[in-house]
Amino acid sequence: MPSDEYEDIDNLVAEWQSLTRRLRYVAEQTRWLAARLTPPYGSDVSGNLLWIVKDFSRIAQVVEWKDFESLILRTTELHNRGTDILHPERGPEPVPSPFVRTMPAEQEETEAKRGGRQVRHVVAYESHIRQSLAHFVEAWTALVDGSLVCDWDMLDDEFPKLEILANEVDRAYAIWESISR
């Protein structure tokens, strides 16, 4: 191989590694936020919830299909260039995340009718936010791992879950806020 081809492959590998690290970092950020809602960090959930939801919303807004598509295409390119990148013994084994658990569509109305009488429901929304963040990490990890093994089906299955989970966090927080006053 001429030295230009080595440099080209080195550049492709560097770009691939950078993209992979950047995508994995999103999961780490979200995992860190979810941990802040879990004891011993999250004993005072009410004080943490607003900034956690805001940080998560910021993270969720940068989610783009093209990043995972790019990772698949870069992985394919490296494989086609003769690297051992898709060796089954070295790559990740993607695990699909479970189906998304969502609140009923009329949940806001239900809580409005209750008029904040059921304080125990506050904890349910905090728990739902925590579980949604954890599920977001699972789906995100499945997306990254699936992209690293060029699994387009994983992308099709997992990507829509991210938006649903982000919406669930927003909805649960809005209800939590309305009944916490």
JOBELGI-V964271 format. One record per pair of residues at least 6 apart in sequence whose ideal C-beta (glycine too) atoms are under 7 Angstrom apart, sorted by the first residue. I is the first residue (numbers start at 1). J is the second residue. If there is no record, write none. Layout:
i = (I | I)
j = (J | J)
This chain:
i = (9 | 9 | 12 | 12 | 12 | 13 | 15 | 16 | 16 | 16 | 19 | 19 | 19 | 20 | 20 | 23 | 23 | 23 | 24 | 26 | 26 | 27 | 27 | 27 | 29 | 30 | 30 | 30 | 30 | 30 | 30 | 31 | 33 | 33 | 33 | 33 | 34 | 34 | 34 | 34 | 35 | 36 | 36 | 36 | 37 | 37 | 37 | 37 | 37 | 37 | 38 | 42 | 45 | 46 | 49 | 49 | 49 | 53 | 53 | 53 | 56 | 56 | 57 | 60 | 60 | 63 | 65 | 68 | 68 | 68 | 68 | 71 | 71 | 72 | 72 | 72 | 75 | 75 | 75 | 75 | 75 | 76 | 78 | 79 | 79 | 86 | 86 | 91 | 91 | 92 | 92 | 92 | 94 | 94 | 94 | 94 | 94 | 94 | 95 | 96 | 96 | 96 | 96 | 97 | 97 | 97 | 97 | 97 | 97 | 100 | 100 | 100 | 100 | 102 | 102 | 103 | 103 | 103 | 103 | 107 | 108 | 111 | 111 | 111 | 111 | 116 | 121 | 122 | 122 | 122 | 125 | 125 | 125 | 126 | 128 | 128 | 129 | 129 | 129 | 132 | 132 | 132 | 132 | 133 | 135 | 136 | 136 | 139 | 139 | 139 | 139 | 140 | 142 | 142 | 143 | 143 | 143 | 143 | 146 | 146 | 146 | 147)
j = (81 | 83 | 74 | 77 | 78 | 78 | 74 | 74 | 75 | 78 | 70 | 71 | 74 | 71 | 148 | 67 | 71 | 144 | 144 | 59 | 140 | 137 | 140 | 141 | 59 | 56 | 59 | 133 | 136 | 137 | 140 | 137 | 52 | 55 | 56 | 133 | 130 | 133 | 134 | 137 | 41 | 42 | 48 | 52 | 45 | 48 | 52 | 126 | 129 | 130 | 130 | 48 | 126 | 180 | 126 | 173 | 176 | 129 | 169 | 173 | 133 | 169 | 170 | 162 | 166 | 162 | 159 | 143 | 147 | 155 | 159 | 147 | 148 | 147 | 150 | 152 | 85 | 86 | 147 | 148 | 150 | 150 | 85 | 85 | 86 | 149 | 150 | 148 | 149 | 145 | 148 | 149 | 142 | 145 | 146 | 149 | 151 | 154 | 142 | 142 | 154 | 157 | 158 | 135 | 138 | 139 | 142 | 158 | 161 | 135 | 161 | 164 | 165 | 164 | 168 | 128 | 168 | 171 | 172 | 175 | 175 | 121 | 175 | 178 | 179 | 179 | 179 | 176 | 179 | 180 | 172 | 175 | 176 | 176 | 168 | 172 | 169 | 172 | 173 | 165 | 168 | 169 | 172 | 169 | 165 | 162 | 165 | 158 | 161 | 162 | 165 | 162 | 154 | 158 | 154 | 155 | 158 | 159 | 154 | 155 | 158 | 155)
